[in-house]
Amino acid sequence: MKRLNYLVNGLAAFALIVLFAQCTGNADKQTTNDPVHAGGLSEMKIAYVEIDTLLAKYNFCVDLNEAMVKKSENVRLTLNQKAGELEKQKQEFQTKYQNNAYLSQERAQQEYNRIAKLEQDLQTLSNKLQSELMSENEKNSLQLRDSINAFLKEYNKTKGYSMIISNTGFDNLLYADSVYNITKEILEGLNARYSSPAKK
């Protein structure tokens, strides 16, 4: 079950970073496709946003992550409880079988088959719940991306950036002067327009 937690958390982080990288790259479409010929590179206005900071401090993202952690924990508890019950039944069967407590071999086989079916059902449930978690995580990532995209488009109507780049560690941006870092401004704007369900 610990593997499930690592898997869900790892997938969540990876999906969010990938989707954010796409989101900030598509945030602002210019009317011309060739900024070099439209006015030269020197006239381009560029800024960047630190995605790691947004993931950690954007309240919408924080709320989504907390909800996912709770759901993951509920899945883990449910599966652990059912696995514990199954293990108990397996041990009882083993004890009865060793003590010849079954009236016939046929009755012992029936009980064995019943327990095997419970084990199979538990594996099916585990796969289903994990798949639901992954699907919900993907849906959350898309909502987060759409939320940031919508804000950046509105924000850029007055700022007029030619390009807003995402920065996740050394993945996309190796060096940039901090004067081009608009993360704080974006984060404040995103949080100002987001109302947490708990705070409504």
MDTraj code that builds the backbone (N, CA, C; nanometers):
import mdtraj as md
import numpy as np

residues = "MET LYS ARG LEU ASN TYR LEU VAL ASN GLY LEU ALA ALA PHE ALA LEU ILE VAL LEU PHE ALA GLN CYS THR GLY ASN ALA ASP LYS GLN THR THR ASN ASP PRO VAL HIS ALA GLY GLY LEU SER GLU MET LYS ILE ALA TYR VAL GLU ILE ASP THR LEU LEU ALA LYS TYR ASN PHE CYS VAL ASP LEU ASN GLU ALA MET VAL LYS LYS SER GLU ASN VAL ARG LEU THR LEU ASN GLN LYS ALA GLY GLU LEU GLU LYS GLN LYS GLN GLU PHE GLN THR LYS TYR GLN ASN ASN ALA TYR LEU SER GLN GLU ARG ALA GLN GLN GLU TYR ASN ARG ILE ALA LYS LEU GLU GLN ASP LEU GLN THR LEU SER ASN LYS LEU GLN SER GLU LEU MET SER GLU ASN GLU LYS ASN SER LEU GLN LEU ARG ASP SER ILE ASN ALA PHE LEU LYS GLU TYR ASN LYS THR LYS GLY TYR SER MET ILE ILE SER ASN THR GLY PHE ASP ASN LEU LEU TYR ALA ASP SER VAL TYR ASN ILE THR LYS GLU ILE LEU GLU GLY LEU ASN ALA ARG TYR SER SER PRO ALA LYS LYS".split()
xyz = np.array([
    [0.0813, -0.1202, 0.0000],
    [0.0000, 0.0000, 0.0000],
    [0.0858, 0.1270, 0.0000],
    [0.2074, 0.1180, 0.0587],
    [0.2957, 0.2356, 0.0537],
    [0.3318, 0.2664, -0.0905],
    [0.3451, 0.1576, -0.1707],
    [0.3755, 0.1770, -0.3113],
    [0.2661, 0.2564, -0.3805],
    [0.1409, 0.2312, -0.3409],
    [0.0268, 0.3043, -0.3972],
    [0.0396, 0.4527, -0.3676],
    [0.0744, 0.4871, -0.2423],
    [0.0896, 0.6291, -0.2058],
    [0.1998, 0.6952, -0.2866],
    [0.3143, 0.6279, -0.2988],
    [0.4251, 0.6853, -0.3759],
    [0.3850, 0.7018, -0.5213],
    [0.3146, 0.6003, -0.5744],
    [0.2715, 0.6057, -0.7139],
    [0.1781, 0.7229, -0.7375],
    [0.0769, 0.7363, -0.6519],
    [-0.0222, 0.8438, -0.6694],
    [0.0446, 0.9799, -0.6563],
    [0.1264, 0.9983, -0.5524],
    [0.1939, 1.1274, -0.5319],
    [0.2914, 1.1581, -0.6449],
    [0.3641, 1.0568, -0.6897],
    [0.4586, 1.0768, -0.7998],
    [0.3879, 1.1128, -0.9285],
    [0.2786, 1.0416, -0.9579],
    [0.2012, 1.0725, -1.0787],
    [0.1416, 1.2117, -1.0708],
    [0.0942, 1.2475, -0.9509],
    [0.0348, 1.3814, -0.9343],
    [0.1370, 1.4893, -0.9657],
    [0.2552, 1.4786, -0.9063],
    [0.3584, 1.5797, -0.9277],
    [0.4016, 1.5846, -1.0741],
    [0.4217, 1.4663, -1.1318],
    [0.4659, 1.4620, -1.2713],
    [0.3606, 1.5213, -1.3643],
    [0.2348, 1.4824, -1.3459],
    [0.1268, 1.5313, -1.4327],
    [0.1119, 1.6820, -1.4228],
    [0.1213, 1.7343, -1.2998],
    [0.1058, 1.8783, -1.2820],
    [0.2191, 1.9551, -1.3494],
    [0.3416, 1.9066, -1.3353],
    [0.4555, 1.9766, -1.3954],
    [0.4457, 1.9736, -1.5479],
    [0.4099, 1.8565, -1.6038],
    [0.3975, 1.8463, -1.7491],
    [0.2874, 1.9377, -1.8006],
    [0.1728, 1.9359, -1.7330],
    [0.0615, 2.0188, -1.7797],
    [0.0897, 2.1668, -1.7627],
    [0.1615, 2.2039, -1.6565],
    [0.1970, 2.3449, -1.6382],
    [0.2944, 2.3909, -1.7448],
    [0.3870, 2.3030, -1.7809],
    [0.4822, 2.3396, -1.8854],
    [0.4080, 2.3683, -2.0154],
    [0.3052, 2.2877, -2.0435],
    [0.2241, 2.3116, -2.1633],
    [0.1422, 2.4385, -2.1477],
    [0.0881, 2.4562, -2.0283],
    [-0.0045, 2.5676, -2.0058],
    [0.0623, 2.7023, -2.0241],
    [0.1801, 2.7214, -1.9683],
    [0.2426, 2.8529, -1.9787],
    [0.2973, 2.8778, -2.1177],
    [0.3300, 2.7706, -2.1887],
    [0.3765, 2.7873, -2.3257],
    [0.2649, 2.8316, -2.4191],
    [0.1403, 2.7978, -2.3859],
    [0.0266, 2.8318, -2.4715],
    [-0.0532, 2.9494, -2.4191],
    [-0.0036, 3.0176, -2.3193],
    [-0.0834, 3.1184, -2.2503],
    [-0.1206, 3.2368, -2.3372],
    [-0.0302, 3.2798, -2.4239],
    [-0.0578, 3.4024, -2.4996],
    [-0.0256, 3.3832, -2.6462],
    [-0.1279, 3.3833, -2.7299],
    [-0.1084, 3.3694, -2.8739],
    [-0.1015, 3.5099, -2.9346],
    [0.0043, 3.5340, -3.0088],
    [0.0206, 3.6646, -3.0727],
    [-0.0475, 3.6649, -3.2095],
    [-0.0784, 3.7828, -3.2612],
    [-0.1461, 3.7935, -3.3896],
    [-0.0529, 3.7568, -3.5044],
    [0.0768, 3.7682, -3.4828],
    [0.1720, 3.7301, -3.5868],
    [0.2448, 3.6045, -3.5438],
    [0.2806, 3.5214, -3.6384],
    [0.3503, 3.3979, -3.6074],
    [0.5012, 3.4151, -3.6099],
    [0.5503, 3.5268, -3.6538],
    [0.6939, 3.5483, -3.6668],
    [0.7338, 3.6805, -3.6024],
    [0.7658, 3.6765, -3.4682],
    [0.7992, 3.8003, -3.3994],
    [0.9262, 3.8672, -3.4517],
    [1.0155, 3.7908, -3.5142],
    [1.1390, 3.8501, -3.5665],
    [1.1061, 3.9495, -3.6775],
    [1.0164, 3.9076, -3.7697],
    [0.9815, 3.9957, -3.8800],
    [0.8738, 4.0963, -3.8411],
    [0.8012, 4.0699, -3.7337],
    [0.6947, 4.1614, -3.6931],
    [0.7519, 4.2852, -3.6252],
    [0.8690, 4.2773, -3.5737],
    [0.9236, 4.3951, -3.5069],
    [1.0605, 4.3703, -3.4494],
    [1.1127, 4.2502, -3.4679],
    [1.2467, 4.2197, -3.4203],
    [1.2437, 4.1617, -3.2797],
    [1.3434, 4.0766, -3.2505],
    [1.3536, 4.0151, -3.1186],
    [1.3719, 4.1181, -3.0083],
    [1.4331, 4.2304, -3.0411],
    [1.4586, 4.3315, -2.9388],
    [1.3290, 4.3909, -2.8836],
    [1.2201, 4.3796, -2.9585],
    [1.0933, 4.4345, -2.9129],
    [1.0084, 4.3325, -2.8385],
    [1.0563, 4.2104, -2.8302],
    [0.9807, 4.1078, -2.7569],
    [0.9854, 4.1351, -2.6074],
    [0.8716, 4.1183, -2.5427],
    [0.8616, 4.1347, -2.3984],
    [0.8393, 3.9955, -2.3392],
    [0.9375, 3.9493, -2.2619],
    [0.9350, 3.8121, -2.2114],
    [0.9386, 3.8115, -2.0594],
    [0.8675, 3.7138, -2.0010],
    [0.8704, 3.6934, -1.8567],
    [0.8656, 3.5437, -1.8286],
    [0.8953, 3.5073, -1.7052],
    [0.8856, 3.3658, -1.6704],
    [0.8179, 3.3483, -1.5354],
    [0.7611, 3.2279, -1.5179],
    [0.6901, 3.1929, -1.3943],
    [0.7515, 3.0649, -1.3394],
    [0.7821, 3.0643, -1.2100],
    [0.8363, 2.9446, -1.1448],
    [0.7208, 2.8509, -1.1103],
    [0.7111, 2.7413, -1.1821],
    [0.6002, 2.6477, -1.1662],
    [0.6020, 2.5821, -1.0288],
    [0.7209, 2.5499, -0.9777],
    [0.7299, 2.4868, -0.8452],
    [0.6646, 2.5741, -0.7386],
    [0.6848, 2.7055, -0.7497],
    [0.6256, 2.7981, -0.6533],
    [0.4733, 2.7989, -0.6669],
    [0.4241, 2.7987, -0.7911],
    [0.2789, 2.7956, -0.8110],
    [0.2195, 2.6673, -0.7522],
    [0.2856, 2.5546, -0.7768],
    [0.2348, 2.4273, -0.7248],
    [0.2279, 2.4273, -0.5723],
    [0.3231, 2.4933, -0.5104],
    [0.3292, 2.4938, -0.3640],
    [0.2393, 2.5988, -0.2999],
    [0.2126, 2.7098, -0.3716],
    [0.1463, 2.8223, -0.3054],
    [0.0142, 2.8677, -0.3674],
    [-0.0224, 2.8156, -0.4834],
    [-0.1514, 2.8508, -0.5423],
    [-0.2583, 2.7749, -0.4642],
    [-0.3479, 2.8475, -0.3988],
    [-0.4448, 2.7858, -0.3078],
    [-0.5314, 2.6787, -0.3749],
    [-0.5656, 2.7001, -0.5018],
    [-0.6439, 2.6012, -0.5747],
    [-0.5668, 2.4694, -0.5843],
    [-0.4386, 2.4788, -0.6160],
    [-0.3526, 2.3609, -0.6256],
    [-0.3385, 2.2932, -0.4894],
    [-0.3203, 2.3737, -0.3858],
    [-0.3076, 2.3208, -0.2491],
    [-0.4341, 2.2439, -0.2110],
    [-0.5522, 2.3027, -0.2399],
    [-0.6791, 2.2367, -0.2076],
    [-0.6954, 2.1061, -0.2848],
    [-0.6601, 2.1073, -0.4140],
    [-0.6698, 1.9854, -0.4941],
    [-0.5772, 1.8760, -0.4393],
    [-0.4561, 1.9159, -0.4023],
    [-0.3609, 1.8180, -0.3482],
    [-0.4096, 1.7593, -0.2161],
    [-0.4650, 1.8458, -0.1296],
    [-0.5164, 1.7971, -0.0010],
    [-0.6307, 1.6992, -0.0228],
    [-0.7201, 1.7307, -0.1180],
    [-0.8322, 1.6412, -0.1485],
    [-0.7814, 1.5067, -0.2008],
    [-0.6781, 1.5114, -0.2859],
    [-0.6223, 1.3877, -0.3396],
    [-0.5540, 1.3036, -0.2315],
    [-0.4862, 1.3703, -0.1398],
    [-0.4212, 1.2981, -0.0295],
    [-0.5271, 1.2271, 0.0555],
    [-0.6383, 1.2973, 0.0831],
    [-0.7462, 1.2359, 0.1621],
    [-0.8053, 1.1159, 0.0895],
    [-0.8300, 1.1307, -0.0405],
    [-0.8860, 1.0195, -0.1173],
    [-0.7883, 0.9027, -0.1222],
    [-0.6604, 0.9323, -0.1398],
    [-0.5585, 0.8266, -0.1422],
    [-0.5555, 0.7527, -0.0090],
    [-0.5663, 0.8290, 0.0995],
    [-0.5649, 0.7693, 0.2333],
    [-0.6887, 0.6821, 0.2537],
    [-0.8049, 0.7279, 0.2065],
    [-0.9277, 0.6483, 0.2181],
    [-0.9162, 0.5175, 0.1399],
    [-0.8576, 0.5266, 0.0206],
    [-0.8362, 0.4062, -0.0605],
    [-0.7433, 0.3110, 0.0134],
    [-0.6354, 0.3653, 0.0664],
    [-0.5385, 0.2818, 0.1391],
    [-0.6038, 0.2127, 0.2587],
    [-0.6829, 0.2887, 0.3369],
    [-0.7494, 0.2312, 0.4545],
    [-0.8493, 0.1228, 0.4145],
    [-0.9264, 0.1500, 0.3096],
    [-1.0250, 0.0524, 0.2625],
    [-0.9571, -0.0774, 0.2204],
    [-0.8514, -0.0651, 0.1408],
    [-0.7813, -0.1840, 0.0922],
    [-0.7115, -0.2582, 0.2062],
    [-0.6535, -0.1828, 0.2995],
    [-0.5876, -0.2464, 0.4148],
    [-0.6875, -0.3229, 0.5005],
    [-0.8058, -0.2634, 0.5214],
    [-0.9084, -0.3284, 0.6027],
    [-0.9537, -0.4581, 0.5367],
    [-0.9816, -0.4519, 0.4071],
    [-1.0281, -0.5710, 0.3357],
    [-0.9177, -0.6772, 0.3284],
    [-0.7927, -0.6319, 0.3127],
    [-0.6805, -0.7266, 0.3088],
    [-0.6643, -0.7944, 0.4446],
    [-0.6847, -0.7185, 0.5530],
    [-0.6762, -0.7755, 0.6877],
    [-0.7833, -0.8798, 0.7119],
    [-0.9069, -0.8495, 0.6676],
    [-1.0177, -0.9453, 0.6829],
    [-0.9902, -1.0719, 0.6027],
    [-0.9386, -1.0547, 0.4821],
    [-0.9080, -1.1698, 0.3969],
    [-0.7990, -1.2568, 0.4596],
    [-0.6977, -1.1922, 0.5125],
    [-0.5872, -1.2663, 0.5750],
    [-0.6373, -1.3476, 0.6935],
    [-0.7282, -1.2888, 0.7698],
    [-0.7852, -1.3589, 0.8846],
    [-0.8612, -1.4842, 0.8381],
    [-0.9397, -1.4702, 0.7321],
    [-1.0153, -1.5848, 0.6794],
    [-0.9225, -1.6928, 0.6243],
    [-0.8137, -1.6497, 0.5624],
    [-0.7167, -1.7470, 0.5095],
    [-0.6527, -1.8265, 0.6235],
    [-0.6198, -1.7567, 0.7318],
    [-0.5579, -1.8244, 0.8464],
    [-0.6564, -1.9212, 0.9128],
    [-0.7828, -1.8782, 0.9225],
    [-0.8852, -1.9660, 0.9809],
    [-0.9033, -2.0916, 0.8961],
    [-0.9047, -2.0724, 0.7646],
    [-0.9175, -2.1865, 0.6752],
    [-0.8003, -2.2827, 0.6932],
    [-0.6798, -2.2252, 0.6982],
    [-0.5592, -2.3074, 0.7120],
    [-0.5633, -2.3885, 0.8416],
    [-0.6050, -2.3227, 0.9501],
    [-0.6121, -2.3909, 1.0804],
    [-0.7147, -2.5036, 1.0761],
    [-0.8331, -2.4734, 1.0227],
    [-0.9384, -2.5767, 1.0148],
    [-0.8942, -2.6922, 0.9261],
    [-0.8293, -2.6617, 0.8165],
    [-0.7865, -2.7656, 0.7231],
    [-0.6828, -2.8575, 0.7888],
    [-0.5880, -2.7958, 0.8598],
    [-0.4835, -2.8755, 0.9262],
    [-0.5413, -2.9618, 1.0381],
    [-0.6509, -2.9144, 1.0997],
    [-0.7144, -2.9882, 1.2103],
    [-0.8280, -3.0791, 1.1614],
    [-0.8389, -3.0965, 1.0287],
    [-0.9441, -3.1805, 0.9704],
    [-1.0834, -3.1424, 1.0191],
    [-1.1090, -3.0117, 1.0260],
    [-1.2370, -2.9629, 1.0770],
    [-1.3470, -2.9653, 0.9707],
    [-1.3134, -2.9877, 0.8467],
    [-1.4135, -2.9917, 0.7397],
    [-1.4697, -3.1334, 0.7272],
    [-1.5998, -3.1423, 0.7053],
    [-1.6673, -3.2724, 0.6989],
    [-1.6204, -3.3547, 0.5798],
    [-1.5818, -3.2834, 0.4727],
    [-1.5366, -3.3560, 0.3536],
    [-1.4338, -3.2717, 0.2779],
    [-1.3628, -3.3371, 0.1886],
    [-1.2662, -3.2673, 0.1032],
    [-1.3397, -3.1684, 0.0130],
    [-1.4596, -3.2074, -0.0272],
    [-1.5403, -3.1208, -0.1136],
    [-1.5755, -2.9899, -0.0412],
    [-1.6116, -3.0007, 0.0855],
    [-1.6455, -2.8807, 0.1653],
    [-1.5220, -2.7916, 0.1830],
    [-1.4061, -2.8509, 0.2058],
    [-1.2808, -2.7753, 0.2187],
    [-1.2488, -2.7040, 0.0871],
    [-1.2726, -2.7742, -0.0258],
    [-1.2467, -2.7149, -0.1561],
    [-1.3396, -2.5962, -0.1821],
    [-1.4644, -2.6088, -0.1398],
    [-1.5602, -2.4987, -0.1550],
    [-1.5135, -2.3741, -0.0785],
    [-1.4664, -2.3979, 0.0435],
    [-1.4193, -2.2849, 0.1258],
    [-1.2934, -2.2229, 0.0654],
    [-1.2058, -2.3074, 0.0143],
    [-1.0842, -2.2583, -0.0512],
    [-1.1201, -2.1717, -0.1726],
    [-1.2165, -2.2199, -0.2528],
    [-1.2598, -2.1458, -0.3717],
    [-1.3237, -2.0119, -0.3331],
    [-1.3993, -2.0120, -0.2243],
    [-1.4627, -1.8880, -0.1778],
    [-1.3566, -1.7844, -0.1398],
    [-1.2545, -1.8289, -0.0696],
    [-1.1477, -1.7376, -0.0271],
    [-1.0665, -1.6898, -0.1475],
    [-1.0434, -1.7791, -0.2427],
    [-0.9710, -1.7403, -0.3648],
    [-1.0492, -1.6332, -0.4415],
    [-1.1828, -1.6474, -0.4433],
    [-1.2681, -1.5484, -0.5098],
    [-1.2604, -1.4135, -0.4368],
    [-1.2579, -1.4154, -0.3033],
    [-1.2439, -1.2913, -0.2259],
    [-1.1115, -1.2224, -0.2576],
    [-1.0069, -1.3021, -0.2717],
    [-0.8750, -1.2472, -0.3042],
    [-0.8755, -1.1825, -0.4423],
    [-0.9398, -1.2490, -0.5363],
    [-0.9505, -1.1952, -0.6720],
    [-1.0335, -1.0662, -0.6719],
    [-1.1429, -1.0661, -0.5954],
    [-1.2278, -0.9467, -0.5859],
    [-1.1511, -0.8291, -0.5252],
    [-1.0664, -0.8580, -0.4271],
    [-0.9874, -0.7524, -0.3639],
    [-0.8884, -0.6918, -0.4633],
    [-0.8271, -0.7763, -0.5451],
    [-0.7331, -0.7269, -0.6461],
    [-0.8059, -0.6409, -0.7490],
    [-0.9263, -0.6844, -0.7882],
    [-1.0079, -0.6077, -0.8832],
    [-1.0454, -0.4722, -0.8241],
    [-1.0849, -0.4712, -0.6974],
    [-1.1204, -0.3461, -0.6296],
    [-0.9997, -0.2536, -0.6218],
    [-0.8836, -0.3104, -0.5875],
    [-0.7613, -0.2308, -0.5789],
    [-0.7300, -0.1640, -0.7131],
    [-0.7384, -0.2411, -0.8215],
    [-0.7124, -0.1859, -0.9552],
    [-0.8120, -0.0756, -0.9900],
    [-0.9393, -0.0987, -0.9563],
    [-1.0450, -0.0013, -0.9865],
    [-1.0217, 0.1293, -0.9102],
    [-0.9933, 0.1191, -0.7795],
    [-0.9732, 0.2395, -0.6983],
    [-0.8489, 0.3168, -0.7413],
    [-0.7421, 0.2457, -0.7748],
    [-0.6205, 0.3132, -0.8208],
    [-0.6438, 0.3822, -0.9552],
    [-0.7198, 0.3163, -1.0419],
    [-0.7519, 0.3763, -1.1712],
    [-0.8362, 0.5027, -1.1523],
    [-0.9304, 0.4991, -1.0592],
    [-1.0139, 0.6161, -1.0303],
    [-0.9284, 0.7316, -0.9772],
    [-0.8320, 0.6990, -0.8915],
    [-0.7429, 0.8023, -0.8381],
    [-0.6621, 0.8671, -0.9498],
    [-0.6090, 0.7857, -1.0395],
    [-0.5293, 0.8393, -1.1494],
    [-0.6149, 0.9262, -1.2417],
    [-0.7382, 0.8816, -1.2662],
    [-0.8297, 0.9571, -1.3509],
    [-0.8652, 1.0914, -1.2866],
    [-0.8903, 1.0889, -1.1566],
    [-0.9232, 1.2135, -1.0858],
    [-0.8035, 1.3082, -1.0832],
    [-0.6854, 1.2526, -1.0677],
    [-0.5653, 1.3339, -1.0669],
    [-0.5447, 1.4029, -1.2020],
    [-0.5721, 1.3288, -1.3098],
    [-0.5599, 1.3864, -1.4438],
    [-0.6625, 1.4990, -1.4625],
    [-0.7840, 1.4757, -1.4148],
    [-0.8894, 1.5775, -1.4250],
    [-0.8497, 1.7037, -1.3473],
    [-0.7945, 1.6835, -1.2270],
    [-0.7493, 1.7978, -1.1458],
    [-0.6386, 1.8758, -1.2156],
    [-0.5466, 1.8021, -1.2779],
    [-0.4361, 1.8681, -1.3482],
    [-0.4874, 1.9545, -1.4626],
    [-0.5880, 1.9040, -1.5344],
    [-0.6460, 1.9813, -1.6442],
    [-0.7181, 2.1056, -1.5922],
    [-0.7894, 2.0917, -1.4812],
    [-0.8575, 2.2066, -1.4215],
    [-0.7565, 2.3131, -1.3801],
    [-0.6464, 2.2666, -1.3216],
    [-0.5416, 2.3579, -1.2768],
    [-0.4794, 2.4308, -1.3954],
    [-0.4504, 2.3567, -1.4997],
    [-0.3928, 2.4164, -1.6206],
    [-0.4880, 2.5196, -1.6804],
    [-0.6162, 2.4828, -1.6907],
    [-0.7155, 2.5742, -1.7468],
    [-0.7295, 2.7004, -1.6627],
    [-0.7237, 2.6837, -1.5320],
    [-0.7345, 2.7977, -1.4407],
    [-0.6196, 2.8960, -1.4629],
    [-0.4985, 2.8435, -1.4747],
    [-0.3812, 2.9295, -1.4937],
    [-0.3819, 2.9906, -1.6340],
    [-0.4178, 2.9103, -1.7336],
    [-0.4264, 2.9630, -1.8702],
    [-0.5234, 3.0804, -1.8781],
    [-0.6414, 3.0617, -1.8196],
    [-0.7437, 3.1667, -1.8234],
    [-0.6929, 3.2932, -1.7554],
    [-0.6258, 3.2762, -1.6415],
    [-0.5745, 3.3935, -1.5703],
    [-0.4657, 3.4638, -1.6519],
    [-0.3730, 3.3859, -1.7104],
    [-0.2636, 3.4458, -1.7856],
    [-0.3136, 3.5240, -1.9070],
    [-0.4158, 3.4718, -1.9735],
    [-0.4718, 3.5432, -2.0885],
    [-0.5306, 3.6776, -2.0456],
    [-0.6023, 3.6766, -1.9345],
    [-0.6616, 3.8008, -1.8829],
    [-0.5524, 3.8972, -1.8356],
    [-0.4576, 3.8428, -1.7615],
    [-0.3461, 3.9209, -1.7072],
    [-0.2658, 3.9884, -1.8188],
    [-0.2438, 3.9135, -1.9268],
    [-0.1574, 3.9633, -2.0341],
    [-0.2249, 4.0680, -2.1227],
    [-0.3558, 4.0870, -2.1090],
    [-0.4244, 4.1900, -2.1870],
    [-0.3694, 4.3287, -2.1539],
    [-0.3292, 4.3473, -2.0275],
    [-0.2740, 4.4773, -1.9871],
    [-0.1212, 4.4770, -1.9840],
    [-0.0604, 4.3583, -1.9706],
    [0.0855, 4.3514, -1.9582],
    [0.1554, 4.3441, -2.0939],
    [0.0931, 4.2807, -2.1913],
    [0.1470, 4.2767, -2.3264],
    [0.2752, 4.1975, -2.3453],
    [0.2906, 4.0866, -2.2745],
    [0.4094, 4.0035, -2.2942],
    [0.3999, 3.9285, -2.4269],
    [0.5121, 3.9175, -2.4956],
    [0.5181, 3.8371, -2.6172],
    [0.5236, 3.6892, -2.5814],
    [0.5840, 3.6613, -2.4664],
    [0.6023, 3.5231, -2.4256],
    [0.6132, 3.5153, -2.2734],
    [0.5426, 3.4162, -2.2163],
    [0.5571, 3.3860, -2.0732],
    [0.6034, 3.2413, -2.0651],
    [0.7221, 3.2231, -2.0092],
    [0.7863, 3.0913, -2.0070],
    [0.7689, 3.0278, -1.8695],
    [0.7519, 2.8952, -1.8691],
    [0.7484, 2.8235, -1.7416],
    [0.8906, 2.7846, -1.7031],
    [0.9166, 2.7885, -1.5749],
    [1.0479, 2.7499, -1.5247],
    [1.0302, 2.6447, -1.4160],
    [1.0755, 2.5231, -1.4435],
    [1.0733, 2.4161, -1.3435],
    [1.2160, 2.3670, -1.3255],
    [1.2824, 2.4196, -1.2269],
    [1.4218, 2.3825, -1.2033],
    [1.5064, 2.4193, -1.3230],
    [1.5821, 2.3224, -1.3768],
    [1.6664, 2.3452, -1.4941],
    [1.6059, 2.2841, -1.6205],
    [1.4776, 2.2494, -1.6151],
    [1.4157, 2.1821, -1.7293],
    [1.4010, 2.2728, -1.8508],
    [1.3537, 2.3951, -1.8310],
    [1.3227, 2.4808, -1.9448],
    [1.4100, 2.6059, -1.9519],
    [1.4437, 2.6602, -1.8392],
    [1.5116, 2.7892, -1.8360],
    [1.6423, 2.7750, -1.7579],
    [1.7533, 2.7839, -1.8274],
    [1.8820, 2.7663, -1.7612],
    [1.9260, 2.8920, -1.6875],
    [1.8956, 3.0082, -1.7460],
    [1.9301, 3.1334, -1.6784],
    [1.8357, 3.2441, -1.7233],
    [1.7969, 3.3283, -1.6278],
    [1.7193, 3.4492, -1.6593],
    [1.7374, 3.5468, -1.5450],
    [1.7474, 3.6722, -1.5778],
    [1.7557, 3.7766, -1.4767],
    [1.6246, 3.7775, -1.3986],
    [1.6327, 3.7922, -1.2673],
    [1.5135, 3.7870, -1.1826],
    [1.4145, 3.8995, -1.2123],
    [1.4583, 4.0017, -1.2861],
    [1.3671, 4.1107, -1.3220],
    [1.2539, 4.0586, -1.4119],
    [1.2777, 3.9468, -1.4800],
    [1.1759, 3.8884, -1.5677],
    [1.0865, 3.7883, -1.4954],
    [1.1109, 3.7683, -1.3666],
    [1.0329, 3.6717, -1.2882],
    [0.9027, 3.7375, -1.2404],
    [0.7896, 3.6906, -1.2932],
    [0.6597, 3.7483, -1.2551],
    [0.5793, 3.6510, -1.1680],
    [0.6476, 3.5528, -1.1093],
    [0.5794, 3.4498, -1.0307],
    [0.4959, 3.5092, -0.9185],
    [0.5541, 3.6012, -0.8425],
    [0.4837, 3.6592, -0.7259],
    [0.3553, 3.7288, -0.7699],
    [0.3648, 3.8037, -0.8781],
    [0.2496, 3.8775, -0.9294],
    [0.1398, 3.7815, -0.9771],
    [0.1811, 3.6759, -1.0479],
    [0.0854, 3.5766, -1.0979],
    [0.0204, 3.5034, -0.9811],
    [0.1023, 3.4641, -0.8844],
    [0.0517, 3.3907, -0.7687],
    [-0.0490, 3.4746, -0.6903],
    [-0.0176, 3.6005, -0.6677],
    [-0.1092, 3.6892, -0.5952],
    [-0.2408, 3.7048, -0.6717],
    [-0.2316, 3.7189, -0.8037],
    [-0.3519, 3.7330, -0.8855],
    [-0.4379, 3.6078, -0.8843],
    [-0.3731, 3.4917, -0.8965],
    [-0.4463, 3.3650, -0.8944],
    [-0.5174, 3.3451, -0.7610],
    [-0.4444, 3.3688, -0.6511],
    [-0.5026, 3.3478, -0.5190],
    [-0.6116, 3.4498, -0.4876],
    [-0.5978, 3.5705, -0.5418],
    [-0.6985, 3.6744, -0.5167],
    [-0.8325, 3.6378, -0.5801],
    [-0.8290, 3.5703, -0.6926],
    [-0.9557, 3.5385, -0.7592],
    [-1.0087, 3.3997, -0.7237],
    [-0.9313, 3.3216, -0.6458],
    [-0.9758, 3.1885, -0.6071],
    [-1.0360, 3.1918, -0.4672],
    [-1.1516, 3.1294, -0.4552],
    [-1.2176, 3.1191, -0.3240],
    [-1.2230, 2.9722, -0.2860],
    [-1.1526, 2.9377, -0.1798],
    [-1.1487, 2.7989, -0.1342],
    [-1.2873, 2.7548, -0.0915],
    [-1.3290, 2.6304, -0.1260],
    [-1.4606, 2.5813, -0.0871],
    [-1.4840, 2.5900, 0.0640],
    [-1.3786, 2.5714, 0.1421],
    [-1.3912, 2.5766, 0.2877],
    [-1.4139, 2.7183, 0.3376],
    [-1.3727, 2.8179, 0.2571],
    [-1.3803, 2.9579, 0.2998],
    [-1.5030, 3.0298, 0.2454],
    [-1.5814, 2.9609, 0.1589],
    [-1.6989, 3.0259, 0.0988],
    [-1.8065, 3.0519, 0.2029],
])
top = md.Topology()
chain = top.add_chain()
for i, resn in enumerate(residues, 1):
    res = top.add_residue(resn, chain, resSeq=i)
    for name in ("N", "CA", "C"):
        top.add_atom(name, md.element.get_by_symbol(name[0]), res)
traj = md.Trajectory(xyz[None], top)
